[in-house]
Amino acid sequence: MDARLWSSHTPVRRLVHGHHCAGPTNIRPFHVDIPDEKLADLRRRIAATRWPSAETRHRFVSGCAVEDAAEAGHYWEKEHDWRRVEKKLNALPQFSTTIDGSTFTSST
């Protein structure tokens, strides 16, 4: 692929998912940095979840099983190390751009 297409200073005209992008591509580096307050709030909300005691319908008819959701919730509340994942994500090149007013992020 032509490296000039990824330069934030190179004017290009491309069709991206049906939208024309004229002028500079405006692709910029992106760094994952979730504030501690947001992670603490997520853990608080997960801890406050009132899980139903049992399925009201046949398993998987209305989504995942309650015990599976509760197990995932417990993992995210007590065990998941977001900072470790964030570090792995930030070890990769991350980019962001805006197309038709919507911001898109991507890793390569």
C-alpha positions as CSV (number, residue, x, y, z in Angstrom):
1,M,0.0,0.0,0.0
2,D,1.2,3.5,-0.8
3,A,2.6,5.0,2.5
4,R,1.5,8.5,1.3
5,L,-2.1,7.5,1.9
6,W,-1.4,7.3,5.6
7,S,0.4,10.7,5.9
8,S,-1.6,13.3,7.8
9,H,-0.2,15.9,5.4
10,T,-0.9,14.2,2.0
11,P,-4.1,15.4,0.2
12,V,-5.9,12.3,-1.1
13,R,-9.4,11.6,-2.5
14,R,-10.6,8.1,-1.6
15,L,-13.9,6.4,-1.3
16,V,-14.2,5.0,2.2
17,H,-17.4,2.9,2.8
18,G,-19.2,4.9,0.2
19,H,-18.0,8.3,1.5
20,H,-15.6,10.6,-0.4
21,C,-12.7,11.9,1.7
22,A,-11.2,15.0,0.1
23,G,-8.2,16.9,1.4
24,P,-5.8,15.8,4.1
25,T,-6.7,12.4,5.5
26,N,-6.3,13.7,9.0
27,I,-5.1,10.4,10.4
28,R,-3.6,10.9,13.8
29,P,-2.1,8.7,16.5
30,F,-4.4,7.5,19.2
31,H,-3.5,6.4,22.7
32,V,-5.8,4.3,24.9
33,D,-6.1,6.0,28.3
34,I,-9.2,5.2,30.3
35,P,-9.4,7.4,33.5
36,D,-9.3,5.6,36.8
37,E,-12.7,7.1,37.7
38,K,-14.3,5.5,34.7
39,L,-12.9,2.0,35.6
40,A,-14.0,2.5,39.3
41,D,-17.5,3.5,38.1
42,L,-17.7,0.4,35.9
43,R,-16.8,-1.8,38.8
44,R,-19.3,-0.1,41.0
45,R,-22.1,-0.6,38.4
46,I,-21.2,-4.2,38.0
47,A,-21.1,-4.8,41.7
48,A,-24.6,-3.2,42.0
49,T,-26.1,-5.5,39.3
50,R,-29.0,-7.5,40.6
51,W,-28.8,-10.8,38.7
52,P,-32.0,-12.7,38.2
53,S,-32.2,-16.0,40.2
54,A,-33.0,-18.1,37.1
55,E,-33.9,-17.9,33.4
56,T,-37.5,-17.1,32.7
57,R,-37.3,-18.7,29.3
58,H,-35.3,-21.5,27.7
59,R,-31.5,-20.9,27.8
60,F,-30.2,-18.7,25.0
61,V,-33.7,-17.8,23.7
62,S,-33.3,-14.3,25.3
63,G,-29.6,-13.9,25.2
64,C,-26.8,-15.5,27.2
65,A,-27.5,-17.6,30.3
66,V,-27.8,-15.6,33.6
67,E,-25.0,-17.6,35.2
68,D,-22.6,-16.9,32.3
69,A,-23.4,-13.2,32.5
70,A,-22.9,-13.2,36.3
71,E,-19.6,-15.0,35.9
72,A,-18.4,-12.5,33.3
73,G,-19.6,-9.6,35.6
74,H,-17.7,-11.1,38.5
75,Y,-14.5,-11.4,36.4
76,W,-14.8,-7.8,35.2
77,E,-15.5,-6.5,38.7
78,K,-12.8,-8.5,40.6
79,E,-10.2,-9.9,38.3
80,H,-9.8,-8.1,35.0
81,D,-6.7,-6.1,34.7
82,W,-7.6,-3.3,32.4
83,R,-4.2,-1.6,32.7
84,R,-2.5,-4.7,31.4
85,V,-4.8,-4.8,28.4
86,E,-4.4,-1.0,27.9
87,K,-0.6,-1.5,27.9
88,K,-0.8,-4.2,25.3
89,L,-3.1,-2.1,23.1
90,N,-0.8,0.9,23.4
91,A,2.2,-1.2,22.3
92,L,0.5,-1.4,18.9
93,P,0.2,1.6,16.5
94,Q,-3.3,3.1,17.0
95,F,-4.8,5.7,14.7
96,S,-7.9,7.8,14.6
97,T,-9.6,9.8,11.9
98,T,-12.9,11.6,11.3
99,I,-15.2,10.8,8.3
100,D,-18.4,12.7,7.8
101,G,-18.3,13.9,11.4
102,S,-17.8,10.4,13.0
103,T,-14.5,9.5,14.6
104,F,-13.1,6.1,13.9
105,T,-10.1,4.4,15.7
106,S,-8.1,1.5,14.5
107,S,-4.9,-0.4,15.3
108,T,-2.7,-1.9,12.7
